[in-house]
Amino acid sequence: MKLLYSSVAAAALLAACTTTQPASETAAGPGDQQAAASKPEHVVETTSPDYWGDWGIDTSVMDTDVDPGDNFFMYVSGDWIDEFELPADKTRYGAFDLLREKSEQQTRFIIEDLAEAQPPVDTPEGKVAAFYNAFMDTDAIDAAGLAPAQPYLDRIAAIRDREELARIFVAPGFSSPFNGFVWVDDKNPDDYIFQMSMGGLGLPDREYYLKDDEKSVEIRAKYEELLTFLLGRAGYEDAAAKASDVLALETQLAEADWDRAVSRNPEITYNKLTRDELGELAGGFPLAVALEELGVNGEQEFLVTEIPPTADEIASAGLSQEDVDKLGAGIPVAFELANTADLDTWKAYLAAHMLSNFAAVLPSDIDEADFDFYGTTLSGQPEQRPRWKRAVSAVSDALGEAIGEVYVERYFPPENKQRMDELVANLRTAMHANLEDLSWMSEDTREQAREKLDMFNPKIGYPDEFESYDTLEVTDSAFTNAVNVARWSLQDNLDRLNEDPDRNEWFMTPQTVNAYYNPGYNEIVFPAGILQPPFFNVEADPAVNYGAIGGVIGHEMGHGFDDQGSKYNGEGVLANWWTDEDREAFDALTSALVEQYNQYCPLAEGEPCVNGRLTLGENIGDLGGLSLAYRAYQISLDENGDGVVSAEEEAPVIDGFTGDQRFFMAWAQVWRAKYRDEAKRNQLLTDPHSPSEYRANGIVRNFDEWYEAFNVSEDDELYLPPEERIRIW
């Protein structure tokens, strides 16, 4: 049972885009850290220029030969899209990736400065340095061979019965057909509860196992080759035959799994079971052994997803027959397979997955083979990222807050937090105003929405307290460190069962370039890493900041009212606060948005297209976010506070662009990005975020204000008749 430490049922702004305490006397103090930030060698270099013009928009990369009404995305960034060449170690690159490059290099500076100070290894600073150095020492990793992993392979080989299999499923470092984690109870967010879902697939999604198109068949063949190689390295003489068995086993799991889009509905994934009921669901599989191994055998209630819904549950959730057809037999089959599938096949599965999971800290031939499939075959990435970049990512994943504390001191001025607080306040005011204008919503539901909005908790920059990592042991072995992190994360998560939920906790580090909404805490979270140009720029024109970071803040606020978030009330409880008529009206609007996005097919071969149902939450977030940002921008211009922006209060024209034009251009600039086709295909199949061009074009075409700003007419390709333009919040 793979334990997921960061369990957050949260909606993030962007998916990952790549395929992978007291300070000692010798540690650098805050003053030394500030000075280190100005070291001559601390120069950030980005693949694309970190340049955003004199007032926040880089007009030098616009393609003014493109009519903004035909392709606004290309109008704003077309020359960059046409001329930029993707580096060999990237599957996509855009504004987010540029910021991630900056954060990545700033993090490297911090790590190297900490290492230079030679802090004791039992301090957070010392652990950061030792973890990084061990990961970077590829000579030592290659020289060790499989020796560090051999005890784990031996444990797999020694499995003799289902009880031993159950124990290994929950051990840190091993894969499993089940995921388990401790998180708040959706219907009682003041308590933690142990939760379970299906897992265990080596390919990104069930569709990769079930589709019969040429590309899917090719990917499965390449995956089987990887399994064969890994099993050969694990000592299997019949590696090819065992790889075929493992693929067949995973295919059975995929057939039982649920479609990603349909399973976004919390009404059918919230299933609270007693311990006896969970035992009955597990059938003959010795689940009690696994729970005892984990130390949660005394728990009396569990939440379990992927239990086939009853007819009443289907009707209550409003599922169509098409939706129902996309639900596999679910977690009961996973339990059945765990109990009945050939034990030797499970052992081969565990061995191959363990080597793949730890490929980065195993000999280079394993690392390269794993990358060849997951990086090149699945995402089209020709070259592996430089080792130091991967080391920075690994350290950030393991000890992120130890780095984040220094990151904030160096790179996040207090005035940035103050300005963000002001923007959030204006966006909250804008949301209140938008609620008053919703013709489709009744007063009863509107009042509940107001209450939820007032209870939003914005978190800006960084947490009040940082993790100390006291119990995480770091050694000079990269493999041992990776296993230790898995063990520490598991125990840290399980310890929640003895605690009350901590609403001050963060689930992204300060240096992360992203943001999220967490429905269980009704919070919007913006790490320091994203609060830089082109998202937030203290030197930029206000229209640009509202169109960029304002839209991002609004996006996360919008998640509280999207197709998932709208099912949670202001206290974070999964509960219906809508009238039936209002929910029906909301569903009609969201269904129309689904249909808009279903028509977007960016690949030359035509398929797959954007899945409007899978991406619905993010598209609602974008649509509502830009709506809130625009209204907040207008509020900022209304100096008299009379609700009308007079001629004297209107934004000035800058370089020929009006305030409204700059606002929408900033939104499009944020989503500037270029992809490899393989990466885009993977995103279309698995990611709840639409490709970047549609996060620009697909949103602005629903705004009357955009049509007016750029004189868009019915002759333009993005034109939608007024009655087809969708505004939800």
C-alpha positions in Angstrom: 0.0 0.0 0.0 1.8 3.1 -1.2 1.5 5.8 1.4 1.0 9.3 -0.1 2.5 11.9 2.2 1.1 15.0 0.4 -2.5 13.9 0.2 -4.1 17.2 -0.5 -7.3 17.0 -2.3 -6.3 20.3 -3.8 -6.5 22.0 -7.1 -3.2 23.3 -8.2 -2.6 26.0 -10.8 -0.3 23.9 -12.9 0.7 20.3 -13.0 4.4 19.2 -12.9 6.0 19.8 -16.3 9.0 17.5 -16.1 9.4 13.7 -16.0 11.1 13.3 -12.5 16.7 23.7 13.7 18.8 25.8 15.6 21.7 26.7 13.3 25.1 25.6 14.4 27.8 28.1 15.0 29.4 27.3 11.7 26.1 27.5 9.7 25.3 30.6 7.7 23.1 33.0 9.7 20.6 35.3 8.1 23.1 38.1 7.6 25.5 35.7 5.9 22.7 34.3 3.7 21.8 37.8 2.6 25.4 38.5 1.7 25.7 35.2 -0.1 22.8 36.2 -2.4 25.0 38.8 -3.9 28.0 36.6 -4.6 29.4 37.1 -8.1 28.8 33.5 -9.0 25.2 33.7 -8.0 23.9 34.7 -11.4 20.7 33.2 -12.6 20.6 32.2 -16.2 17.4 31.3 -17.9 16.8 29.5 -21.2 14.6 32.3 -22.4 15.4 35.9 -21.4 13.9 36.9 -18.1 12.6 40.1 -19.7 9.1 41.5 -19.4 9.3 45.0 -21.0 9.2 48.4 -19.4 5.7 48.0 -18.0 5.3 44.2 -17.6 4.7 42.9 -21.2 7.4 41.8 -23.5 6.0 43.3 -26.7 9.1 42.3 -28.7 7.8 38.7 -29.0 4.4 39.7 -30.2 3.2 38.5 -33.7 1.3 41.6 -34.8 0.6 39.9 -38.2 -1.8 37.7 -36.3 -5.3 39.2 -35.7 -5.9 39.0 -31.9 -9.4 37.8 -32.6 -8.0 34.8 -34.6 -5.4 33.6 -32.1 -4.8 35.8 -29.1 -2.2 33.4 -27.7 -0.1 33.8 -30.8 -0.8 37.5 -31.1 0.8 38.1 -27.7 3.7 35.6 -27.9 3.8 34.3 -31.5 7.3 35.4 -32.4 8.6 33.7 -29.3 6.6 30.5 -30.0 7.9 30.4 -33.6 11.5 31.1 -32.8 12.1 29.4 -29.4 13.8 26.0 -29.6 13.1 23.6 -26.8 16.3 22.5 -25.0 16.9 18.8 -25.2 16.3 18.3 -21.5 12.8 19.8 -21.5 9.4 18.6 -22.7 7.9 22.0 -22.5 9.0 25.5 -21.7 7.1 28.7 -20.9 6.6 31.4 -18.3 6.2 28.9 -15.5 9.3 27.0 -16.6 11.3 30.1 -16.7 10.4 30.9 -13.1 11.1 27.3 -12.1 14.6 27.7 -13.6 15.1 30.8 -11.5 13.9 29.0 -8.3 15.9 25.9 -9.2 19.1 28.0 -9.5 18.4 30.1 -6.4 17.8 26.8 -4.5 21.2 25.5 -5.8 22.9 28.6 -4.5 21.4 28.1 -1.1 22.4 24.4 -1.0 26.0 25.1 -2.1 26.3 27.9 0.4 25.1 25.6 3.1 27.5 22.9 2.0 30.4 25.4 1.9 29.7 26.4 5.5 30.1 22.7 6.5 27.3 22.6 9.1 26.9 19.5 11.3 25.0 16.7 9.5 22.4 16.5 12.3 21.2 20.1 11.6 18.6 20.9 8.8 21.4 22.7 6.9 23.8 19.8 7.2 21.1 17.4 6.1 20.5 19.5 3.0 24.2 19.5 2.1 24.7 15.8 2.7 21.6 14.8 0.8 22.7 16.9 -2.2 26.3 15.7 -2.2 25.2 12.0 -2.0 22.8 12.4 -4.9 25.5 14.2 -7.0 28.1 11.4 -6.3 27.3 9.2 -9.4 30.7 7.5 -9.1 29.9 6.2 -5.7 26.4 5.2 -6.9 27.8 3.3 -9.8 30.5 1.7 -7.7 27.9 0.5 -5.2 25.9 -1.2 -7.9 22.8 -2.9 -6.7 24.3 -3.6 -3.3 22.2 -0.9 -1.5 19.0 -2.3 -3.1 19.8 -5.9 -2.7 18.3 -6.3 0.8 15.0 -5.1 -0.6 15.2 -7.4 -3.6 16.0 -10.3 -1.3 13.0 -9.4 0.8 10.8 -9.6 -2.3 12.4 -12.9 -3.4 11.7 -14.3 0.1 7.9 -13.8 -0.1 6.2 -17.1 0.5 2.6 -16.2 1.2 -0.1 -13.5 1.0 0.7 -12.2 4.6 4.3 -11.5 3.6 3.0 -9.8 0.4 0.6 -7.7 2.5 3.4 -6.5 4.7 5.6 -5.6 1.8 2.8 -3.7 0.1 2.8 -1.2 3.0 6.6 -1.0 3.5 8.3 2.3 2.5 9.9 2.1 -1.0 7.7 -0.6 -2.4 4.8 -0.3 -4.9 1.3 -1.6 -4.3 -2.1 -1.9 -5.9 -3.4 0.4 -3.2 -2.6 3.9 -2.1 -3.1 4.9 1.5 -2.7 8.1 3.4 -4.0 10.0 6.4 -6.0 13.2 5.6 -9.0 15.1 6.9 -12.4 13.5 6.7 -14.2 15.4 3.9 -17.4 15.4 6.0 -15.7 16.2 9.2 -12.5 18.2 8.5 -11.8 18.6 12.2 -10.6 15.0 12.2 -8.0 13.0 10.3 -9.0 9.6 8.9 -7.1 6.8 7.0 -8.0 6.8 3.4 -7.4 4.3 0.6 -7.6 4.3 -3.2 -6.4 2.3 -6.1 -2.8 2.6 -7.4 0.0 0.5 -8.7 0.1 1.3 -12.4 3.5 1.8 -14.1 1.9 3.7 -17.0 0.4 7.1 -16.4 -3.2 6.2 -16.7 -5.6 3.3 -17.3 -6.1 4.5 -20.9 -2.5 3.6 -21.7 -3.4 -0.1 -21.1 -6.8 -0.1 -22.7 -6.6 1.9 -25.9 -5.7 0.0 -29.1 -4.5 2.8 -31.3 -1.0 2.5 -32.8 0.6 4.9 -30.3 -0.8 3.1 -27.3 0.4 -0.2 -28.6 3.8 1.2 -29.2 4.0 2.6 -25.7 3.0 -0.7 -24.1 5.7 -2.5 -26.1 8.3 0.0 -24.9 7.1 -0.3 -21.3 7.4 -4.1 -21.5 11.0 -3.7 -22.8 11.7 -1.6 -19.7 10.2 -4.2 -17.4 12.3 -6.8 -19.1 15.5 -4.9 -18.6 14.7 -4.1 -14.9 13.8 -7.7 -14.2 17.0 -8.8 -15.9 19.0 -6.5 -13.6 17.1 -7.9 -10.6 18.4 -11.4 -11.6 15.5 -13.0 -13.4 16.6 -15.5 -16.0 13.2 -15.5 -17.6 12.9 -11.6 -17.5 10.9 -11.3 -20.8 8.3 -13.8 -19.7 7.9 -12.3 -16.3 7.7 -8.8 -17.8 4.8 -10.0 -19.9 3.1 -11.4 -16.8 3.6 -8.1 -15.0 2.1 -6.1 -17.8 -0.9 -8.4 -17.9 -1.4 -8.0 -14.1 -1.2 -4.2 -14.4 -3.7 -4.4 -17.3 -6.2 -6.2 -15.0 -5.7 -3.4 -12.4 -6.2 -0.8 -15.2 -9.5 -2.4 -16.2 -10.7 -2.2 -12.7 -9.6 1.4 -12.3 -11.9 4.4 -12.8 -11.9 7.1 -15.5 -10.1 10.2 -14.3 -12.8 12.6 -15.3 -15.7 10.8 -13.7 -13.8 10.0 -10.5 -13.4 13.7 -9.9 -16.9 13.6 -8.3 -16.4 13.5 -4.5 -20.0 12.3 -4.1 -19.1 8.8 -5.5 -15.5 8.6 -4.1 -16.5 9.4 -0.5 -17.2 6.0 1.1 -16.8 5.7 4.8 -16.5 2.1 6.0 -16.2 0.5 9.4 -13.2 -1.7 10.0 -15.4 -4.8 9.6 -16.9 -3.5 6.3 -13.4 -2.8 5.0 -12.4 -6.3 5.9 -15.4 -7.7 4.0 -14.4 -5.6 1.0 -10.9 -7.0 1.1 -12.2 -10.5 0.9 -9.6 -13.1 1.5 -6.7 -10.7 1.3 -5.0 -10.3 4.7 -5.7 -6.6 5.0 -5.5 -6.8 8.8 -1.9 -7.8 8.5 -1.1 -4.8 6.4 -2.9 -2.4 8.7 -1.2 -3.9 11.7 2.2 -3.5 10.0 1.3 0.2 9.4 0.2 0.7 13.0 -3.4 1.6 12.1 -5.0 -1.7 13.0 -6.9 0.1 15.8 -8.7 2.5 13.5 -12.4 1.9 13.3 -13.3 4.0 10.3 -11.8 4.4 6.9 -12.5 6.3 3.7 -12.2 4.3 0.5 -12.6 5.5 -3.1 -13.4 3.4 -6.2 -16.2 1.4 -4.7 -18.8 0.9 -7.4 -21.8 3.2 -6.6 -25.3 2.0 -6.0 -28.2 3.0 -8.3 -29.3 5.5 -5.7 -25.8 7.0 -5.5 -25.6 7.2 -9.2 -28.8 9.1 -9.4 -27.9 11.4 -6.5 -24.6 12.2 -8.2 -26.3 12.9 -11.5 -24.1 10.4 -13.4 -25.1 9.5 -17.0 -24.9 6.0 -18.3 -21.9 7.1 -20.3 -20.3 8.1 -17.0 -21.2 4.8 -15.3 -19.7 2.9 -18.2 -16.3 4.5 -17.4 -16.2 3.2 -13.9 -14.3 0.0 -13.5 -15.1 -2.7 -10.9 -12.8 -0.7 -8.6 -10.9 -1.5 -5.4 -12.7 -4.8 -4.7 -10.9 -6.2 -7.8 -7.6 -4.8 -6.6 -8.1 -6.7 -3.4 -9.1 -9.8 -5.3 -6.0 -9.6 -7.5 -3.8 -9.1 -4.5 -5.1 -12.3 -3.1 -5.4 -14.5 -6.2 -2.9 -13.4 -8.8 0.2 -15.5 -9.1 2.6 -14.8 -6.2 5.6 -15.0 -8.5 4.1 -12.3 -10.8 3.5 -10.0 -7.8 7.2 -10.6 -6.8 8.3 -9.6 -10.3 6.0 -6.6 -10.2 7.5 -5.5 -6.9 11.1 -6.0 -8.1 10.7 -4.1 -11.3 8.8 -1.2 -9.7 11.3 -0.9 -6.9 14.2 -0.5 -9.3 12.2 2.0 -11.4 11.1 4.0 -8.3 14.7 4.4 -7.2 16.3 4.6 -10.6 17.8 8.1 -10.0 19.9 6.7 -7.1 20.8 3.4 -8.7 23.5 2.6 -11.3 23.5 4.7 -14.4 22.3 2.0 -16.7 19.1 1.7 -14.7 18.7 5.4 -14.5 19.2 5.8 -18.2 16.8 3.0 -19.1 14.1 4.4 -16.9 14.5 7.9 -18.4 14.5 6.4 -21.9 11.0 5.2 -21.3 9.4 7.8 -19.0 11.3 10.8 -20.4 11.8 10.1 -24.1 9.0 7.6 -25.0 6.3 9.1 -22.9 7.2 12.8 -23.1 9.5 13.2 -26.0 12.4 14.5 -24.0 15.7 13.8 -25.8 18.1 14.2 -22.9 18.0 13.7 -19.2 18.2 16.9 -17.1 21.6 17.8 -15.8 22.4 15.9 -12.6 22.5 19.1 -10.4 19.0 20.0 -11.4 17.7 16.6 -10.5 19.6 16.8 -7.2 18.0 20.2 -6.5 14.6 18.6 -7.1 15.4 15.6 -4.9 16.6 17.8 -2.0 13.6 20.1 -2.4 11.2 17.1 -2.3 13.0 15.7 0.8 13.9 18.8 2.8 12.1 21.5 1.1 11.2 23.7 4.1 14.7 23.7 5.3 15.7 25.3 2.0 12.5 27.4 1.9 13.3 29.2 5.2 16.5 30.6 3.6 14.8 31.2 0.3 12.3 33.5 1.9 15.1 35.5 3.6 17.0 36.0 0.3 14.4 36.3 -2.4 11.0 37.4 -0.9 10.9 41.0 0.2 8.3 41.9 2.8 6.7 44.5 0.4 5.8 41.6 -2.0 3.7 40.0 0.7 2.0 43.4 1.5 1.1 44.0 -2.1 -0.3 40.5 -2.4 -2.5 41.0 0.6 -3.9 44.1 -1.1 -4.6 42.2 -4.3 -6.3 39.4 -2.4 -8.5 41.9 -0.6 -9.6 43.5 -3.9 -10.3 40.1 -5.4 -12.5 39.2 -2.5 -14.4 42.4 -3.0 -14.7 41.6 -6.7 -16.1 38.1 -5.9 -18.7 39.6 -3.6 -19.7 42.0 -6.4 -19.9 39.2 -8.9 -22.1 37.2 -6.7 -24.6 40.0 -6.6 -24.8 39.9 -10.4 -25.4 36.2 -10.9 -28.9 36.0 -12.5 -28.9 32.2 -12.4 -28.4 32.0 -8.6 -31.1 32.3 -6.0 -30.7 34.4 -2.8 -30.6 31.3 -0.6 -27.5 29.8 -2.4 -26.0 33.3 -2.8 -25.9 33.8 0.9 -24.1 30.5 1.4 -21.6 31.5 -1.3 -21.0 34.8 0.5 -20.3 33.0 3.8 -17.9 30.6 2.1 -16.1 33.5 0.5 -15.8 35.3 3.8 -14.2 32.2 5.3 -11.5 31.9 2.6 -8.1 31.7 4.2 -5.3 33.2 2.0 -1.7 32.1 2.7 1.0 34.2 1.1 4.7 33.4 0.6 5.6 31.0 3.4 4.4 29.2 6.6 4.7 30.7 10.0 6.8 27.7 11.2 9.1 25.5 9.2 9.6 21.8 9.4 12.7 20.8 11.4 13.3 17.3 10.0 14.6 16.2 13.4 13.9 12.5 12.8 15.1 12.3 9.2 18.4 10.5 9.0 20.7 11.5 6.1 23.8 9.5 5.2 26.4 9.5 2.4 24.4 6.9 0.4 21.9 8.4 -2.1 19.8 5.2 -2.1 19.6 5.0 1.6 18.6 8.6 1.8 15.8 8.0 -0.7 14.5 5.1 1.3 14.8 7.1 4.6 12.8 9.9 3.1 10.1 7.4 2.1 10.1 6.0 5.6 10.1 9.5 7.3 7.3 10.7 5.1 5.2 7.6 5.8 5.6 8.0 9.5 5.1 11.7 9.4 1.8 11.1 7.7 0.6 8.3 10.0 1.4 10.5 13.0 -1.5 12.7 12.0 -3.9 10.1 13.4 -2.8 11.2 16.9 -3.2 14.9 16.1 -5.8 17.5 15.3 -5.6 18.9 11.8 -3.2 21.8 11.5 -4.7 24.5 9.3 -1.4 26.4 9.4 0.4 23.6 7.5 1.5 24.2 3.9 1.6 21.6 1.2 4.0 23.4 -1.1 7.4 24.8 -0.2 8.1 28.6 -0.5 10.4 28.1 -3.5 7.6 26.2 -5.4 6.4 28.0 -8.6 2.7 27.0 -8.3 -0.4 27.7 -6.1 -3.3 25.7 -4.9 -6.8 25.6 -3.3 -7.5 23.1 -0.6 -11.3 22.5 -0.1 -10.9 20.8 3.2 -9.4 23.9 4.7 -11.1 26.4 2.4 -7.7 28.0 1.8 -5.9 29.6 -1.2 -2.1 29.2 -1.0 0.6 31.2 -3.0 4.2 30.3 -2.3 6.9 32.9 -2.7 8.3 31.2 -5.8 5.4 32.2 -8.0 5.3 35.8 -6.8 7.8 37.1 -9.4 7.5 38.4 -12.9 5.7 37.8 -15.1 3.1 36.8 -12.5 3.8 39.5 -10.0 6.0 42.5 -10.8 6.3 45.5 -8.4 7.6 47.5 -11.4 4.7 46.6 -13.7 1.6 48.5 -14.7 -1.3 47.6 -12.4 -3.3 46.3 -15.4 -0.6 43.7 -16.0 -0.4 42.6 -12.3 -4.2 42.2 -12.2 -4.2 40.3 -15.5 -1.4 38.0 -14.3 -1.2 37.4 -10.6 -4.7 38.7 -10.2 -6.0 36.0 -12.6 -3.9 33.4 -10.7 -5.4 34.4 -7.3 -8.8 34.5 -8.8 -8.2 31.1 -10.3 -7.5 29.6 -6.9 -10.5 31.3 -5.4 -12.5 30.0 -8.3 -11.6 26.4 -7.3 -13.7 26.9 -4.2 -16.7 27.3 -6.5 -15.8 24.9 -9.4 -17.5 21.5 -10.1 -15.7 19.9 -7.1 -15.0 22.8 -4.7 -18.6 24.0 -4.9 -19.6 20.8 -3.1 -17.7 21.9 0.0 -19.0 24.6 2.4 -17.1 27.4 4.0 -16.0 25.1 6.9 -14.5 22.6 4.4 -17.3 20.1 4.8 -18.5 18.0 1.9 -22.1 19.1 2.0 -24.8 20.4 -0.3 -25.4 24.1 0.2 -27.2 24.6 -3.1 -30.9 24.7 -4.0 -31.7 22.0 -6.6 -32.6 24.7 -9.2 -29.3 26.5 -8.7 -27.2 23.4 -9.1 -29.1 22.5 -12.2 -28.4 26.0 -13.6 -24.7 25.7 -12.6 -24.4 22.3 -14.3 -25.9 23.7 -17.5 -23.2 26.4 -17.6 -20.4 23.9 -16.8 -21.7 21.5 -19.4 -21.5 24.2 -22.1 -17.9 24.9 -21.0 -17.2 21.2 -21.3 -18.4 21.3 -24.9 -16.3 24.3 -25.7 -13.2 22.6 -24.6 -14.0 19.2 -26.2 -13.6 20.9 -29.6 -9.9 21.8 -29.0 -7.6 19.2 -30.7 -4.0 20.5 -30.9 -2.2 17.5 -32.3 -1.6 17.0 -36.1 -3.2 13.5 -36.0 -6.4 15.1 -34.4 -6.5 12.9 -31.3 -6.6 12.9 -28.4 -8.4 16.2 -27.9 -8.9 18.2 -24.8 -11.2 16.3 -22.3 -13.6 19.0 -21.3 -14.9 17.0 -18.4 -11.4 16.1 -17.0 -10.2 19.8 -17.3 -13.5 21.3 -16.1 -12.3 22.3 -12.7 -9.3 24.1 -14.0 -11.2 25.7 -16.8 -13.8 27.0 -14.4 -10.9 28.3 -12.3 -9.4 30.2 -15.3 -12.8 31.6 -16.3 -13.8 32.7 -12.9 -10.3 33.8 -12.0 -10.0 36.2 -14.9 -13.5 37.5 -14.3 -12.6 38.3 -10.7 -9.3 39.8 -11.7 -11.0 42.1 -14.3 -13.5 43.3 -11.8 -10.8 43.9 -9.1 -8.8 45.9 -11.7 -11.8 48.1 -12.3 -12.3 48.5 -8.5 -8.7 49.6 -8.3 -9.3 52.3 -10.9 -12.4 53.6 -9.1 -10.7 56.2 -6.9 -13.9 57.9 -5.9 -15.5 54.6 -4.9 -18.8 55.4 -6.7 -18.8 52.2 -8.7 -18.1 53.9 -12.0 -14.7 54.4 -13.6 -14.9 57.9 -15.0 -12.9 59.3 -17.9 -10.5 60.9 -15.5 -10.0 57.6 -13.7 -9.4 55.4 -16.7 -6.0 53.8 -17.1 -3.6 55.6 -19.4 -2.7 54.3 -22.8 0.8 53.0 -22.7 2.8 52.3 -26.0 -0.6 52.3 -27.8 -2.2 49.8 -25.6 -5.2 50.6 -23.3 -5.5 49.3 -19.8 -8.0 46.6 -20.8 -5.7 45.5 -23.6 -2.8 45.2 -21.2 -4.9 43.3 -18.8 -5.8 40.6 -21.3 -2.3 40.5 -22.7 -0.9 39.8 -19.3 -3.2 36.8 -18.9 -2.0 35.4 -22.3 1.7 36.1 -21.4 1.4 34.0 -18.3 0.4 31.0 -20.4 3.1 31.4 -23.0 4.6 27.9 -23.5 5.8 25.5 -26.1 5.5 21.7 -25.9 6.8 18.6 -27.4 4.0 16.6 -29.1 4.6 13.5 -26.8 4.3 15.7 -23.7 1.1 17.3 -25.0 -0.4 13.9 -25.8 0.4 12.8 -22.3 -1.2 15.9 -20.9 -4.3 15.5 -22.9 -4.8 12.0 -21.6 -3.9 12.5 -17.9 -3.8 16.1 -16.8 -6.8 18.1 -15.5 -5.1 21.3 -17.0 -5.8 22.3 -20.6 -2.8 23.0 -22.8 -1.5 26.6 -22.5 -3.0 28.0 -25.7 -6.5 27.1 -24.6 -5.9 28.6 -21.1 -5.5 31.9 -23.1 -7.7 31.6 -26.2 -10.4 29.4 -24.6 -10.9 31.9 -21.8 -10.8 35.3 -23.4 -13.3 34.4 -26.1 -15.9 34.3 -23.3 -15.3 37.9 -22.2 -17.3 40.8 -23.8 -14.6 43.1 -22.5 -12.0 41.3 -24.6 -14.1 41.7 -27.7 -14.4 45.4 -27.1 -10.7 45.9 -26.2 -9.5 44.3 -29.4 -12.4 45.0 -31.8 -13.1 41.3 -32.3 -15.9 40.6 -34.8 -17.8 37.7 -36.1 -15.3 37.4 -38.9 -12.6 36.3 -36.4 -11.8 32.7 -35.6 -12.2 33.0 -31.9 -15.6 34.8 -32.1 -18.4 33.4 -30.1 -22.0 34.8 -30.4 -22.9 36.6 -27.2 -25.4 33.9 -26.3 -22.6 31.2 -26.4 -20.2 33.2 -24.2 -20.0 31.6 -20.7 -19.5 33.5 -17.5 -20.1 31.4 -14.3 -18.8 33.4 -11.4 
